[in-house]
Amino acid sequence: MSFKKTLLAAAAVVALPVLAQAQPVSGLYIGAGVGGNYLDKTDITGATAADKDVLGSNLSADFAWGYVGVLSLGWGFGNGLRAEIEGSYRSNDVADVKSGSSNLSGQTGTATSYGAMLNLLYDINIGNALGGITPYVGVGGGYIWHDYDEVGTNVGGVKNVLSGDNGNWGGQAIAGLSLPISSVPGLAMTAEYRFMMTSGHEIESNNAGTRTKVDVDNVNHSLLVGLRYAFNAAPVVAAAAPVAAAKTYLVFFDWNKADLTDRARQIIGEAAGARGTGVTRIEVNGFTDRSGSDQYNQGLSVRRANAVAAELVRRGVPRNEIMTRGFGEANPLVPTADGVREPQNRRVEIILK
């Protein structure tokens, strides 16, 4: 597959989930990952006819699994989209050198790649379907240097090797999963697959005293695990005790979350236990603070109400007795200006009637 076709296919993958609702990362974040890297086989061809005569014909190199490391600095836009700049390093030792279909003895050398890319990623919100795990996809483009360190053969001290480096433009496709670490707000574990390739490299080398230029490919498959930390994640806010008046209970939520804490589940359990004779309906009303857009907060308030309703059902309340509604930013307990994060407004009201 050509370089341009690969990037077009990667872009199509990213376009597929645009209708999915994102679980957003907002503001500045950093990330790091390490893992294994597989460098595809490459044909080693002379850049000119003279170079080909020096090298011989039909040369190729296979590489063993190596390692990869990635550091990234990014920004989440609060709607599922993220943009980041990354620096990466990959290294693979030579496994085989072939002339045609014949293996040559004394294979030696290492190929490394390093550079920077700008990535655009999209987090896909699937609620709690995978226990809090959020899938994401992305594409990136940038500049990669590819370095050959004595790639070739060494038989009895007689070397026929290539050493040199060259930079060129490249791109990548990314598919990953993130899992929040609840004890540290903003911290998440990540697992990724990355397909990275460049548009080829022309490496100039001193081959047995003769300056030689060779064309080589650089196609990588990487598997990484890592950590990501978002700096502006809200701290965990303790849920408030039930409001006694009129059989109304309040459940509070962390910023931009619809997940139930242990304290929230306790309050919902008390509300479920208070359902008795004369209660024919339970209203579950969700609310948010004013730190997001109206449209996003409306959806978040509905998700919070649905999470509380599901816990009531789990505790034995018939679903047909529960009515859920989302009010977004409306009816705040504490009036605030637009954009203010107010913990008391991030709530669900359980009203027994």
C-alpha positions, 0 to 999 in steps of 0.5 A: 500500500502506498504512503498516500493510500495508507494516510487516506485509510487512516483518516477514514477510520477517524471519520467513522465515530464522529456521531458517537458522543465523546467522553471529553478531556479538557485542557492541558495533558501529558502522556507517555508510553513504552512497548514493543515495535516491529519494523517491516522487512525492507528491500535495500536498493541502490539509488543509482546503477553504480550503487546497485553494482556495489551492493549486489542485487535483490538485497533485503533485511528482516528485523527482530522485535524491538522497543518504542517510547513515546512522550506527548503534550496535548490539549483536550477541547472538551468535546472528545477531540484532542490535539497533541505533539509527540516525540518518539523513538524506535529501535530494532536489531537486524534479524536476517540479511538476504540476497534474493531468497538466500540468507547471508551469514553474519547479519549485524546492525540496528535500525532506529527511528526518531522524530516528532509528529502532530496528532489529532485524536477522538475519544469515543464515549460509550458510557460504562459499557466497558467499566469506564474504559474509553476507546479512541482513534487518531491520525498524525503526521510529522518528520522522522529520521531513520538511522542505520548503524552497521546494517549488513554482514560481518563475517570473520571481521570483514564487514559489508555494512551500511551506516547513515541516516536520513529524514523524511515525512511520515504519518501514523494511525492510532487506536487505543483504550484509556482507563481512569484511575479513580484514586488520582483525578486526571490520571488514566492508563492507556494501551495503544496500537500505532501504525507508523510509516514514512515515505522512504529514506535515502541513506548515504553510507561508506560501503567498503570504502565506496560512498553508496546511497541506498533506498530503504523503507520504514514501516512500523507496528507498535504496541504500547502501554502508558499513562496520561495525566490531565492537569485540570481534572476536578478533585473528588467531591464528597457526596452530601447527606440526604435532604430530609424534607419532603422525602427528597435525596441529593446525589452529587457528582464529580466535575464532568462525570456521571459515575456513582461514588460509594457515598452516592450509592449509599444515598441511593440505597437510603432512598430505595429503602424509604420507598414504602406505602403510599409512594407511587412514583419516584422522580429522578432529576439530573443537573449540571454546573455552568462550566460547559456548553448548554448542549453538552450539559443537557446530555450530561444531566440525562446521563447522571439521572440514568445512572441513579435510576439504574442503581435504584432498579438494582436495589429493587425499585421497579423501573416503571415507578421511576421517571428520569429527566435532565435539566442541564444548567437550569435550577442551580442550588448555587447561582453562578456566572457562566463557566463556573464549576460549582460542586453543589450544582452537579447533582441528581434529585431523588423525589419520592411521591 
